[in-house]
Amino acid sequence: MRRRLPRLASVLTAGAAALMLGTLGFIGSSDATLADYAPQQAAPASPLAAAYDSGWQAGVKALGDGTAPTFPNVTADSTDPGTLAWVDGWAAGQAAALGDDNGDGRVDEDESGWDCRTMGNGLCGSDVPAECERAGEVLQLCVAVTSRPPYGWTNPDGSRVDNPDGRTQVRDLDETPGTPEWADALQALDAEYREHGTRR
Ligand SMILES: [Ca+2]
């Protein structure tokens, strides 16, 4: 998690915050007031900055260990500049805590809050061998095939088949990585391993 300093400039984008207040039931059932979130440190230069900073702290506190942004449950005048600054601070504080670098409410793969172990396909860059870099939609299949050890089997007629490890097999494919034909070839390698990979 990374914390950035509050940016007062985003108070100027308060129009977006007002829309959020209007559409998400901000005015309504309530068990807290703005007074509950009074600034806990020396007052910044202006009331708007103080409201923003207070909102930031309240937002981070309300987020706790959560992984998705939340909305403040307080009653306030949604046209008041101080309220808008406070809500702006709330959203910015949560975005910073979550690592949602562009503040769009979602942590995407290229953002600092992304955890490759638990998000998306659960694969981290270091888990993806070079042979699978262009795998696209069949990435997981490719990673599975390339993870396999060398294996072989003896046919009923006595002939012997020995396959190299999965990475070598994928590298040796004639098809161009990323094409449907290549995906079909991966499927074939996978099927062959499932059929023969545990026999000796
Ligand atoms: Ca984002």
Residues whose N, C-alpha, C, O or C-beta is under 5 A from the ligand:
A	BS01	CA	D100 D101 N102 G103 D104 G105 R106 V107 D108
